[in-house]
Amino acid sequence: MLFDRKDFSDDILLELYRTIFLPRLIEEKMLVLLRQGRISKWFSGIGQEAISAGVVSALAPDEWIMPLHRNLGIFTGRQMPLDKLFLQWQGSPEGFTKGRERSFHFGSAEHHICGMISHLGPQLALADGVALANVLKRQPKVSLAFTGEGGTSEGDFHEALNLAAVWDLPVIFVIENNGYGLSTPVKEQFRCRRLADKGIGYGMESVQIDGNNILDVYDTIRGVRQYCIREQKPYLVECMTFRMRGHEEASGTKYIPPELFEEWGKRDPVISYENWLMDQGLLNDEKRQEIRNEFRLIIESAVDIHPSPVVAVTGKELSDIYAETPPHDFPILSDLPDSETTPVKRFIDGIREGLWQSMETHENLVLMGQDIAEYGGAFKITEGFLEKFGRERIRNTPLCESAVVGAALGLSLEGYKSVMEMQFADFAAVGFNQIVNNLAKIHYRWGQAAQTVIRMPTGAGVGAGPFHSQSNEAWFTHVPGLKVVYPSTPADAKGLMNAAIVDSNPVLFFEHKVLYRSITGPLPEHYYLIEIGKASLVNSGTDISIITYGAGVHWALSLAMQKPDISFDILDLRSLLPLDYDAIRETVLKTGKVIVLHEDTLTGGLGGEISAWIGEHCFEMLDAPVLRCASLDTAVPFNIELEKNFLANARLWKTVERLLAY
Ligand SMILES: Cc1ncc(C[n+]2csc(CCOP(=O)(O)OP(=O)(O)O)c2C)c(N)n1
């Protein structure tokens, strides 16, 4: 292997040796602990250490890195305390994740390392978000994300690279091409000659280098970093390397021809570099032994700290789901606005005013979405925003929902808030993984807040067919870590939008398209919040309770108008996660007869959950079974008559009659 020292000082060359050597020694220890049963799983990076060591040495310590499962050298290179790392790998409550996450699935804001989720590709777009924050702050910094060659087949790879190119983001994407994705060889993974060539397709500079040569990696990343900062552009680096052990320790290596181990064994990144340093007279046996002894001592003393024998279940599990929102003194609107003195506006105006005033209130708020800038968004909600707030904060996106949600999380790592507009709630399906696995779980996993709002124009009633009409809120109310709000009045839309933006957690904001221009109501002019998790009683009565949200509120109110002889207690939930159980209990207590009404389809809808809760907690208060009134268990049909028949409203009166008969 040829090493070119360029103008690197002796000190740098020796420091690089320490950076590549420590993870090798730790891994050797881990293999012993694995055999002893002290750890249960290990993904080895032996043979690939030059990449992590070179990368971490080339970046500034406060530049975010998104490592994967073979990047131990990133964690040690950022000086994470070894004792805590060992506790983490043993699943100890004293590790970085309180025993909640696996070996490398964690990060630390202090070390500017963002922990991976198992799905690999999604991490790439987080680097886009961090890079965007760096651009907005005018900070001369890069972010860097890793992927294996297997991960480059994921759509997330394409989305993240394309977004970085289109937005001119200073991100370094590093592919570790180690020949196999689990057992899948490269010839079954892709057809291009070199993965680096993919850069051309994105309009991005790229290079393929020897990933086993630490000086090549270090020098390349240093140069690429300067390029990205100078040109404000991304860069793709493909590092050729080889995985010397199984995918993980239990999975073996039978599928790899033995001669490959022999061939790559001669190119071992640690030993090759060590030998070169010896040849250069920078290292000798004595010095090498000295470093080895020093590291062994550190490793042994870290291993000696045994995890608490019993995983203490602290009772904090549920309370760690959400990040705490910092205290603030923004006005909270708790009473319904006075309809005499407050200007009456449309539902859509509530959303728009909320966004507008939030943009004025929070300088660190960015809006992102398809066609939201000049065009003003599919529903014209952000019309005029570009002129007022500028192109940096009002960002048109390419068609890439997954990458934009990922970028939102990346922005949040750097303290930015964001609102992403899903053009239609239906399209959240292609950003689903980022929402339910990355945004939702990050705080519980390693204590990182994800402050972002995703706007979800939802619902049927306009003959838009199966993919522009769905009610998919129940996809998300099932996911711990998310908040889900669903206003039905202009005032609630504004207050909940403002509250969602202030909140330190990921909030899905459902806005019913039919309500946009059909519903009006008093809309206070000032900036205010409405507390998330609080329902609103919109009609007080004694015969029957209708617990509902969104369009359901208006169906119920309209029925109450048509049937003045029946006394309806109508509860607008407003927040679906968390639910206001006190308000639910109160209405059940009042009437003893309950319908849960929603536009979402019946099976698996939120109505099932609420009915079950009432059954469990309010059984003695009931005079009849809780009935659910929901849409048909079909896709949303296009034809208007079919759609009317599909919607829950078609069966609301029948359901009321049935309940009254008890
Ligand atoms: C979305 C997804 N599909 C499948 C897997 C299972 N899996 C975990 S690692 C891996 C191989 C990844 O290969 P590569 O990206 O080349 O990285 P390497 O493990 O070689 O470092 C697979 C298939 C996964 N974690 N996530």
PDBQT file of the ligand as one rigid body, heavy atoms in Angstrom, charges set to zero:
ROOT
HETATM    1  C1  LIG A 701     -34.477  -0.923   5.277  1.00  0.00    +0.000 C 
HETATM    2  C2  LIG A 701     -33.641  -2.064   5.734  1.00  0.00    +0.000 A 
HETATM    3  N1  LIG A 701     -33.642  -3.202   5.032  1.00  0.00    +0.000 NA
HETATM    4  C3  LIG A 701     -32.876  -4.241   5.450  1.00  0.00    +0.000 A 
HETATM    5  C4  LIG A 701     -32.121  -4.147   6.570  1.00  0.00    +0.000 A 
HETATM    6  C5  LIG A 701     -31.289  -5.324   7.066  1.00  0.00    +0.000 C 
HETATM    7  N2  LIG A 701     -29.862  -5.023   6.928  1.00  0.00    +0.000 N 
HETATM    8  C6  LIG A 701     -29.157  -4.486   7.908  1.00  0.00    +0.000 A 
HETATM    9  S1  LIG A 701     -27.596  -4.114   7.467  1.00  0.00    +0.000 SA
HETATM   10  C7  LIG A 701     -27.850  -4.730   5.919  1.00  0.00    +0.000 A 
HETATM   11  C8  LIG A 701     -26.753  -4.710   4.922  1.00  0.00    +0.000 C 
HETATM   12  C9  LIG A 701     -26.306  -3.339   4.661  1.00  0.00    +0.000 C 
HETATM   13  O1  LIG A 701     -25.294  -3.361   3.728  1.00  0.00    +0.000 OA
HETATM   14  P1  LIG A 701     -24.422  -2.103   3.460  1.00  0.00    +0.000 P 
HETATM   15  O2  LIG A 701     -25.268  -0.919   3.276  1.00  0.00    +0.000 OA
HETATM   16  O3  LIG A 701     -23.500  -2.429   2.343  1.00  0.00    +0.000 OA
HETATM   17  O4  LIG A 701     -23.624  -1.871   4.811  1.00  0.00    +0.000 OA
HETATM   18  P2  LIG A 701     -22.616  -2.870   5.557  1.00  0.00    +0.000 P 
HETATM   19  O5  LIG A 701     -23.418  -3.661   6.531  1.00  0.00    +0.000 OA
HETATM   20  O6  LIG A 701     -21.943  -3.684   4.532  1.00  0.00    +0.000 OA
HETATM   21  O7  LIG A 701     -21.665  -1.976   6.265  1.00  0.00    +0.000 OA
HETATM   22  C10 LIG A 701     -29.148  -5.187   5.779  1.00  0.00    +0.000 A 
HETATM   23  C11 LIG A 701     -29.685  -5.798   4.553  1.00  0.00    +0.000 C 
HETATM   24  C12 LIG A 701     -32.186  -2.942   7.286  1.00  0.00    +0.000 A 
HETATM   25  N3  LIG A 701     -31.510  -2.781   8.413  1.00  0.00    +0.000 N 
HETATM   26  N4  LIG A 701     -32.933  -1.932   6.853  1.00  0.00    +0.000 NA
ENDROOT
TORSDOF 0
